Amino acid sequence: MFVDEAKFSIVAGKGGDGCVSFRREKYIPKGGPDGGDGGAGGDIIFKAVDNAHTLAEYRMQKTFSAENGRPGAKNNRTGRSGETLILSVPIGTQVHSEGHVIADLVKKGQEIVLARGGIGGKGNAGFVSSIRQAPNFAENGDIGESLDLEIELKLVADVALVGYPSVGKSTFISVVSNARPKIADYPFTTLVPNLGVSLIDDREIMFVDIPGLIEGASEGKGLGHQFLRHIERARFVLHLIDANSDTPFEDFEKIQTELKKFSQKLADKPWLPVFTKVDTTDEELETFLCDEFEKKFGIRPWLVSAATHEGVPEVLREIVKQVPPLEEVEPLIEEDDPAFVEFRPGKNVAEDPRRVTIEKHENWWSISNPRIEQIVRQTNMDHDEARERVYDVLKKWNITDDLSRKGAIPGEQMQIGETLLEYRG
């Protein structure tokens, strides 16, 4: 089944919890803390591969989760990190989140980390200091990043075939390439895009054929509208027109209009007009069509018959001339600066990691800083000694002094992330 759109969520792995442990060995009477750190949670990576051509496997599953990190253990043993989850997608897949393009995978093997796993919590051995020689607490592992995604496939091809239904696109691609589409003598035979590769003068040219377009396609009429995205990446457009049509010039103008309505970038691509089925026409009609088309649109059309292969080699050679070799596909990034934040608290470096935002509300205070919020998330607030460590951090960062200067009263609530703490003054 050909599927070119999917919606789902991704959740990176949670970091493993730190371990609380003390050495108790027969010949070591004063063993100290030896609880190890938890392992990091697994990342989620998207990777473009050339052996996938549909997004069907992402249609049914709603959430993809990476493995959590394992907890630390005694003897200062660090927990195993969670396995990275690699999601393989077809070349040409775009990833959207909250209305922004955050990834455009256009090359084989291209990868991007879209969700990073949480860091592991420190074991109690990591909290030993001159004044805290036997800490009886450890950190929890931090949560992994999560995103709601929409992915869509935009096929990568050199030449796009467009035209009204039954103009001979499927027959043409079957003749010039290795594609074997369904072909029949009725409209909308083609229900899904077809890709085909042709070897022309020692060059591989990839063609894409989509269901026939009709007037109003850009507004959703017919079948072709939902596949217009698959010709956006094409570098060249071959516009096929039925030489037997009663209104060939109107047919051409209507399709050009639909391409322009869908995407001006698509309408501006270099193109070549081709009259098809000339095995069923005479020389007089062919001359008339070519002359009139050139008068109206300023370009001389080509004549082909896919059935007899007449004119096909000449058109292919012209395509090779007009489609120069390209080392890599240009991404269809819609924004220069996609709104995707890759900053990971405690692991990446922010512009000013010590900057703290304090805001006064009716009878409580909000405190915002990525590192402080992470410390609070990783703290077991039910443990007195662990909770006291948070107050120590607030004091060392001068946050308690800042609150006092701003008029905070002991007993008021401080909100850090999703946790409420009492301000002590």
Secondary structure as the mmCIF struct_conf table of DSSP 4:
data_model
#
loop_
_struct_conf.conf_type_id
_struct_conf.id
_struct_conf.beg_label_comp_id
_struct_conf.beg_label_asym_id
_struct_conf.beg_label_seq_id
_struct_conf.end_label_comp_id
_struct_conf.end_label_asym_id
_struct_conf.end_label_seq_id
STRN STRN1 GLU A 5 VAL A 11
HELX_LH_PP_P HELX_LH_PP_P1 ALA A 12 GLY A 18
STRN STRN2 PHE A 22 PHE A 22
STRN STRN3 GLU A 25 GLU A 25
TURN_TY1_P TURN_TY1_P1 LYS A 26 TYR A 27
STRN STRN4 ILE A 28 ILE A 28
TURN_TY1_P TURN_TY1_P2 PRO A 29 LYS A 30
STRN STRN5 PRO A 33 PRO A 33
HELX_LH_PP_P HELX_LH_PP_P2 GLY A 35 ASP A 43
STRN STRN6 ILE A 44 VAL A 49
BEND BEND1 ASP A 50 ASN A 51
HELX_RH_3T_P HELX_RH_3T_P1 ALA A 56 TYR A 58
TURN_TY1_P TURN_TY1_P3 ARG A 59 ARG A 59
BEND BEND2 MET A 60 MET A 60
STRN STRN7 THR A 63 SER A 65
HELX_LH_PP_P HELX_LH_PP_P3 ALA A 66 GLY A 72
STRN STRN8 ALA A 73 ALA A 73
TURN_TY1_P TURN_TY1_P4 LYS A 74 ASN A 76
STRN STRN9 ARG A 77 ARG A 77
HELX_LH_PP_P HELX_LH_PP_P4 THR A 78 THR A 84
STRN STRN10 LEU A 85 PRO A 90
TURN_TY1_P TURN_TY1_P5 ILE A 91 GLY A 92
STRN STRN11 THR A 93 SER A 97
TURN_TY1_P TURN_TY1_P6 GLU A 98 GLY A 99
STRN STRN12 HIS A 100 LEU A 105
BEND BEND3 LYS A 107 LYS A 107
TURN_TY1_P TURN_TY1_P7 LYS A 108 GLY A 109
STRN STRN13 GLU A 111 ALA A 115
HELX_LH_PP_P HELX_LH_PP_P5 ARG A 116 GLY A 123
HELX_RH_3T_P HELX_RH_3T_P2 ASN A 124 PHE A 127
BEND BEND4 SER A 130 ILE A 131
BEND BEND5 GLN A 133 ALA A 134
HELX_LH_PP_P HELX_LH_PP_P6 GLU A 139 GLU A 145
STRN STRN14 SER A 146 LEU A 153
BEND BEND6 ASP A 158 ASP A 158
STRN STRN15 VAL A 159 VAL A 162
BEND BEND7 TYR A 164 TYR A 164
TURN_TY1_P TURN_TY1_P8 PRO A 165 SER A 166
BEND BEND8 VAL A 167 GLY A 168
HELX_RH_AL_P HELX_RH_AL_P1 LYS A 169 VAL A 176
BEND BEND9 SER A 177 ASN A 178
BEND BEND10 ASP A 185 TYR A 186
TURN_TY1_P TURN_TY1_P9 PRO A 187 PHE A 188
BEND BEND11 VAL A 192 VAL A 192
STRN STRN16 ASN A 194 ILE A 200
TURN_TY1_P TURN_TY1_P10 ASP A 201 ASP A 202
STRN STRN17 ARG A 203 ASP A 209
HELX_LH_PP_P HELX_LH_PP_P7 PRO A 211 LEU A 213
TURN_TY1_P TURN_TY1_P11 GLU A 215 GLY A 216
HELX_RH_3T_P HELX_RH_3T_P3 ALA A 217 GLU A 219
TURN_TY1_P TURN_TY1_P12 GLY A 220 GLY A 220
TURN_TY1_P TURN_TY1_P13 GLY A 222 LEU A 223
HELX_RH_3T_P HELX_RH_3T_P4 GLY A 224 ILE A 231
BEND BEND12 GLU A 232 ARG A 233
BEND BEND13 ARG A 235 ARG A 235
STRN STRN18 PHE A 236 ASP A 242
TURN_TY1_P TURN_TY1_P14 ALA A 243 ASN A 244
BEND BEND14 ASP A 246 THR A 247
HELX_RH_AL_P HELX_RH_AL_P2 PRO A 248 PHE A 262
HELX_RH_AL_P HELX_RH_AL_P3 GLN A 264 ALA A 267
TURN_TY1_P TURN_TY1_P15 ASP A 268 ASP A 268
BEND BEND15 LYS A 269 LYS A 269
STRN STRN19 TRP A 271 THR A 276
HELX_RH_3T_P HELX_RH_3T_P5 VAL A 278 THR A 280
BEND BEND16 THR A 281 THR A 281
HELX_RH_AL_P HELX_RH_AL_P4 GLU A 283 PHE A 297
BEND BEND17 GLY A 298 ILE A 299
STRN STRN20 TRP A 302 LEU A 303
STRN STRN21 SER A 305 SER A 305
TURN_TY1_P TURN_TY1_P16 ALA A 306 HIS A 309
STRN STRN22 GLU A 310 GLU A 310
TURN_TY1_P TURN_TY1_P17 GLY A 311 GLY A 311
HELX_RH_AL_P HELX_RH_AL_P5 VAL A 312 GLN A 322
BEND BEND18 VAL A 323 VAL A 323
BEND BEND19 GLU A 327 GLU A 328
HELX_LH_PP_P HELX_LH_PP_P8 VAL A 329 PRO A 331
BEND BEND20 GLU A 334 GLU A 334
BEND BEND21 ASP A 336 ASP A 337
BEND BEND22 ALA A 339 ALA A 339
TURN_TY1_P TURN_TY1_P18 PRO A 345 LYS A 347
BEND BEND23 ASN A 348 ASN A 348
BEND BEND24 GLU A 351 ASP A 352
TURN_TY1_P TURN_TY1_P19 PRO A 353 ARG A 354
STRN STRN23 THR A 357 LYS A 360
BEND BEND25 GLU A 362 ASN A 363
STRN STRN24 TRP A 364 SER A 368
HELX_RH_AL_P HELX_RH_AL_P6 PRO A 370 ARG A 377
TURN_TY1_P TURN_TY1_P20 GLN A 378 GLN A 378
BEND BEND26 THR A 379 THR A 379
TURN_TY1_P TURN_TY1_P21 MET A 381 ASP A 382
BEND BEND27 HIS A 383 HIS A 383
HELX_RH_AL_P HELX_RH_AL_P7 ASP A 384 LYS A 396
TURN_TY1_P TURN_TY1_P22 TRP A 397 ASN A 398
HELX_RH_AL_P HELX_RH_AL_P8 ILE A 399 ARG A 405
TURN_TY1_P TURN_TY1_P23 LYS A 406 GLY A 407
TURN_TY1_P TURN_TY1_P24 PRO A 410 GLY A 411
STRN STRN25 GLN A 413 ILE A 416
TURN_TY1_P TURN_TY1_P25 GLY A 417 GLU A 418
STRN STRN26 THR A 419 GLU A 422
#
